[in-house]
Amino acid sequence: MSRGLRVTGLALSAVFSASLVFAQGNPHGRPPGQTKRPPPVPNTSGLVAPVTETVTVSPSARVRTFGSWLDDASALQPAEAWVTLSMSKWSMPVATGADAPVVDLSVGLSRNVQVSATLPYFRVSDRAGNSLNGLGDLYIASKVVLRDAVTTPLGISVGPTLEFLSTTSMTGTGLNRVNWILPLNVERRLSVGRLYGSTGYFSRGAFFASGAFERVVTSKIVVSGTLAHSFATDDQAISEEIGLSRQRLDASGAVSYSISPALAVFGSLGRTVWKRDDDSTNLLATAGVTINVSGPPVPRQ
């Protein structure tokens, strides 16, 4: 089963929990982790197989793999830390499931460097009634800001990240436990909000390009729209033999509400809008809360 959607969903939570702080005039006080990965691809490896014609697969065969990432070019302040708690519910033609809880911790190390870690607990059931649950994939991410979006017309950052796949994600897929992700992120500040996006590569075999527009509605409300495209590169993948496309486009929308400078809630809805197949997402709904636990955000002039 592809991994595009799970990574995407984790990203959405982070990106939209981040928006809330931007609405308060502190573009650097935003948690990265979860918000840095657009709707997640459900983790159904080892459980669900599309119902198509029978295909003989060798034990060494690989399935198609997706991956998507979304981040900006802003970093947390030194010693600033945010925790994001969220849950996602999703459905697709062959399965339904949930990621709950998803825990994300983001910490600023220096003026232009931050790190984050994201770990979900997943539950998934296929249409035959089989089910799986357990800890999902772990992401340990970094972000280095090369050009600040506040002081330059176009902010630029890189975000080398390690991906540790769960046993469930590896079963029957031929994927390695440890993989890397290398995103290049850009950000443009506007009077009404901001534009930002990412492009890069997953070492397990996927290119991605994602973008978002974030609009400040009021001092407490921010809305966002996201598009995330992923393309599988592995020529040995057997997915096309069972009717699965090598690329996909997911879209989502989200809203965040700032309760206080250190606390906000958010929600989002998303789905696959192009190249729909048995592995596409009919609906992904995410909700969560983000909390400042250290170094309260201070507006940066």
N, C-alpha and C positions, 0 to 999 in steps of 0.2 A: 504494500500500500504506500502511496506517496506521502511525503512529509510536509508538503507545501502549506497545507491549511493550518496544521498545528502551529508551525512557526509563525504564520501570518497572524493568527489569533493572538498569540502571545505578544506580537508586535503591536497590535491595535491597542491592547490594554495600556501598554506603556506610552504609546504616542498620545493617547487621549487623556491619560492621567497627567501627562506632562502639560497639556494645554491649559489646564486649570491654573497653573502657576503663572503661565505667560499672561493670562487674562488679568492677573493682579499686578502686572508690570515688572515681573521678575523672570525674564526669559531664561535665566540660567538655573532657576530653581525647579528643575523638572526631573523626575525619575526616568532613567533610560530603559533598562531591561525590557519588561513586557511591552512597553510602548514602542519598543524598537523592533517589532516584528509583526508585520501586517497579518486577515482571518486565519487560526492555526489549521494545518491539514490533519484531520483526525488520525489517530494512531490505531490502525486496525490490522497491522502486520501480524501474520500468523493466525488471524481469525477469519477475516472476510475475503472472499474471492468473487470477482464479478461473475454473474451468471451468463456465460457465453458458451461458444463451442469449446469442447475439450481440447486442451493444448498440452503436448508432452514437453516437460521442462526438465533440463538436466539439473543435478544438484548444485552446480556451480553458476547457474543462471542468475542474473540480476533483474530486479524489477526497476521500472522507471522511478526516478526520485525527483521530487520538487523541493524548492526552498525559496523563501522570500524573506526580505529584511527591510525594515524602514527605520531610519534614524535621521537626526538633524546635525547641525554643526555647532551646537551649544553644549557646554559642560556645566556640571554642578560646581559650586564653590568648594574650596578645600574644607574637609571635615563635614560637609553637608551630606546628609543621608536621608533617603526616602524608602519606605516600605509600601509596596502595592500588593493588595490581596484582591483576587478576582476569581470569577467563575465563568465558564463558557458552556453553552449548550449548542450542539450542532446536529444536523441531519444530512444524509446523503442517500443516493438510491439504494445502497447495499447495507447501510448501517446507521445507527444513531449513537450518540455518546455525549459525554460531558468531561470537562477538565475542571475539577473543583476539589480542593482549593488550588490556586496557582499563586505561588509566593515569589515576589521579586524584590531584591534589595539592590539599591544603587547608592554609591558613595563617591564623593569627589576627593581625589587624591592631591591634586594641585590645581592651579588656575585653569589649565587646559587639558587635564587628564581625569577621567573617571572610570570606574569599574562597576560591573553589575553581575548578578547571578539570578537565574530564573529556574524554578523547578515546579512542575505541575503534578497533580495526582489525577489519573484519568480513569474513566469507566467507558466501555464501549460494548454494544450489543449488535449482532447482525440480524438479518430478517429471518433466520432460521431459529433464533432464540439463544444462540451461543453468546457468551459474554466473557470479557476480560477486564481486569482492573489492576492498578498498581502505580508505582512512581513512573512518571514519564521521562522525557529527555531533559538533561541538564545543560544549560547554556551559561558559560562564563565569558562575559564580554568586556572589552575595553573600548575606550574612545579617546582619541587624541585629536584635539582641535588644531588645525594648521592655520586657518584664517577665521577670526572671530566674526560671526554674523552681525554683531552689534557695531563694530567699528569699520567694517568693510562692506562693499555692496553685495558680495557673495561669500558666505561662510563655507568653509571646507573642513571636513574631518575624515579620519579613517577609523575603522572599528574592528581590529583583529579579534576574532572570537573562537572559542573552542566549543564544540558540540559533543556531548557524551550521550550516545544513544542507549536507551533502555534495552533490556533483553527482548521485550516484546517487539520493539522497532527493528531488531536485527533478525528475528526469526523468519526464515524463508526468503530473506531479501538479498543476501550476499553483501550487505553493508558492513563496514568496520565500526567498532565501538566508538572510536575517537575520530572526529572529523574537524575541519577548520572552515571558517567563513571569513571572507575578506570583503567588507563593504567600503565603498567610497560614498560619502554623504555630502550633500550641498544644502544650503539654506539661504533664503532671501527674505529679508524683513520688509513688510509693507505697512502702510498706515492703518489698515484694517485687520492685519493678521500677519501670516507668513506662508511662504511656499517652501517645501523641503522634499528631498527625495534621496534614494540610494540606488546604487547599482553595484554588482559584484558577482562573486562566485562561491558556491559550496563545493568543498573538495569531494563530496560523494557524487557529484555530477549534475550541477544545476547552475545556470546563469539566472540572474534576476534583475528586474528594474521596477522600482516602486516610487510613487509620488503622492503627496498629500497637500491639500490646501486647508489651512486652519484660519477661521474667522472669529474675531472677538465680537460677540453680540452685545454683551453688557460687561460690567466689571466682574461679574460672577459666572457668566455663561460663555462657553466657547464651543463652536461646532466645527467638525472636521469631515472631509471627504477624502477617500484613499483609493488608489488603483494599484494593484500589485500583479506583475507579470513574471512567470517563471518558465524556463525552457530546460528540459532534460537533455543532457549531452551524451549519456552513455550509449554507445552503439550496440553494446551487448545486452541491453535491457530487452526483456521479452514482452513488455507491456503492450506494444503495438499489435502483437499476435492475438491478444485478447481484447482488442478494440479500445485501447486507452491512448489518448493523444499525448504527444511529446511536449505540449505547452498548454498553459492555461492563464486566464485573466480573472482575478477576483476584485470585487468592488465592495466598499463598505462606507458607512456613515456613522458618526459618533457625536455625542454631546457630553460635556463635563460641567459640573456645577461646583463652585468653590464655596464651601461652608465657612471656612476660615483660612487665613494664610497658610496653615499647616495641615489642612484637611479638605479633601474634595471627593466627590463621587462621580462616576462616569458610566456610560453604557454605549453599546454599539451594535449594529446589525450589518451582516455582510453575506455575500454569496458569490459563487462562480458565475460569471456573465459571458464567458466565451470559451469554446472548446469543452462543452459539457459532455460527460460520459459517466460511467458507473462510479468513478472516483471523484466526481465533482461535488461541490457543496451546495445543497439546496438552501440552507439557512445556517448562519452562525450568529448567535446572540451572546454578547458578553456584558457583564456588569462587575463593578468593583469599587474599591476605595483606595485612595493613596494618602499616606500619612508622613509628615516630616518628623523624623525621630532624632535629628541632630542638626545643629547649625541652622536655625531658622533663616529662611531666605531674606537677603537684604537687597533691595533694588540696586541694580548696577547702572551707573550713569554712563 
